[in-house]
């Protein structure tokens, strides 16, 4: 089931993201609580545990970013990641935002969902807001992808 995240989901989101600390930027608990409204989760199993998450961060009037996309390894290839991306793209559209980008190590996944490769220099709002504080700046090795109508 795909739904907007709740405060009670934060510990599970945090634990899930920590499992992917080599491919997803770490998010401290305080940041997750501050930005919980940005998150969508996929739940599964009898206990309704969080098996996947994704955030939509609005960067500018016409630009948003998909962040913190992660799905529990035992649920890979079952459609949870695709459902999270589609939900997030629909959410961006509801906000009137048509350009959604991601910085990723898995551009092929995003290309399956209509994203195209772009140079990071095409995302000036992102570079000057978040990237300057990132531990990987200026040597970011992620690939930029963008979804446009």
C-alpha positions in Angstrom: 0.0 0.0 0.0 1.3 3.5 -0.9 0.4 6.4 1.5 1.8 9.6 2.9 4.2 9.0 5.8 3.2 9.5 9.4 5.3 10.6 12.3 5.2 7.0 13.6 6.9 5.9 10.4 10.0 8.0 11.0 12.0 5.3 12.9 11.3 2.7 10.1 12.2 5.2 7.4 15.4 6.1 9.2 16.3 2.4 9.6 15.6 1.7 5.9 17.7 4.6 4.7 20.6 3.5 6.9 20.7 0.2 5.1 21.4 2.0 1.9 24.0 4.5 3.2 26.3 3.9 0.3 23.7 4.9 -2.3 21.3 7.2 -0.5 22.5 10.2 1.4 22.0 9.8 5.1 19.1 11.6 6.8 19.4 12.3 10.5 16.2 11.6 12.5 15.8 15.4 13.1 15.7 16.0 9.3 13.2 13.2 8.8 10.9 14.7 11.4 11.3 18.2 9.9 10.4 16.9 6.4 8.0 14.1 7.2 5.4 15.8 4.9 7.7 15.3 2.0 7.7 11.5 2.4 5.6 8.7 1.0 5.9 5.1 2.2 5.0 1.7 0.8 3.8 -0.7 3.5 3.5 -4.4 3.4 3.2 -7.6 5.3 0.7 -8.4 8.0 2.1 -5.8 10.3 2.0 -3.0 7.8 5.7 -2.3 8.1 7.4 0.3 5.9 9.1 -1.6 3.1 9.9 1.5 1.0 10.0 5.2 1.0 10.5 8.2 -1.2 10.4 12.0 -0.7 9.4 14.9 -2.9 11.4 18.0 -2.1 10.2 21.2 -3.8 13.2 23.2 -4.9 11.7 26.0 -6.9 8.4 27.1 -8.4 8.8 24.7 -11.3 11.3 22.1 -10.0 11.2 19.3 -7.4 13.5 16.5 -6.5 12.9 12.8 -5.7 15.0 12.0 -2.7 15.6 9.1 -0.4 14.0 6.4 -2.6 14.7 3.1 -1.0 13.0 -0.3 -0.9 13.8 -3.2 1.4 16.0 -5.6 -0.5 13.6 -8.5 0.1 10.9 -6.5 -1.7 13.0 -5.6 -4.7 11.5 -6.2 -8.2 8.0 -6.3 -6.8 7.0 -2.9 -8.0 7.2 -0.9 -4.8 9.9 1.5 -6.1 7.9 2.1 -9.3 4.8 2.8 -7.3 6.6 5.2 -5.1 8.1 7.1 -8.1 4.7 7.3 -9.8 3.0 8.5 -6.7 5.6 11.1 -6.2 5.4 12.3 -9.9 1.6 12.6 -9.5 2.1 14.5 -6.3 4.4 17.0 -8.1 1.8 17.4 -10.8 -0.8 18.1 -8.2 1.4 20.9 -6.9 1.7 22.3 -10.5 5.3 21.2 -10.8 6.2 19.6 -14.1 10.0 19.1 -13.8 11.1 16.5 -11.3 14.7 15.4 -11.0 16.8 12.9 -9.1 20.5 12.4 -8.4 21.0 8.7 -8.6 23.4 5.8 -8.9 20.7 3.9 -10.7 19.8 6.0 -13.8 18.4 3.0 -15.6 15.6 2.6 -13.1 14.5 6.2 -13.6 14.8 6.0 -17.3 12.1 3.2 -17.2 9.8 5.9 -15.7 10.4 8.5 -18.4 13.4 10.3 -16.9 16.2 11.4 -19.2 19.9 12.1 -18.4 20.9 15.7 -17.9 24.0 17.6 -16.8 23.9 18.7 -13.2 24.6 22.2 -14.4 21.0 22.2 -15.7 19.8 22.2 -12.1 21.2 25.5 -10.7 18.6 25.7 -7.9 19.7 22.3 -6.6 23.4 23.1 -6.8 23.2 26.3 -4.9 20.8 25.1 -2.2 21.6 21.6 -1.2 24.8 20.5 -3.0 27.0 23.1 -1.3 26.3 21.5 2.1 26.6 17.9 0.8 29.6 15.8 2.0 30.2 14.8 -1.7 30.4 18.4 -3.0 32.2 19.2 -5.4 33.0 15.6 -6.3 29.5 14.2 -6.6 29.5 10.9 -8.6 25.7 10.7 -8.9 23.9 10.9 -12.2 21.3 13.6 -12.8 18.0 12.6 -14.4 14.9 14.7 -15.0 11.3 14.0 -15.8 9.5 16.6 -17.9 6.0 16.5 -19.5 
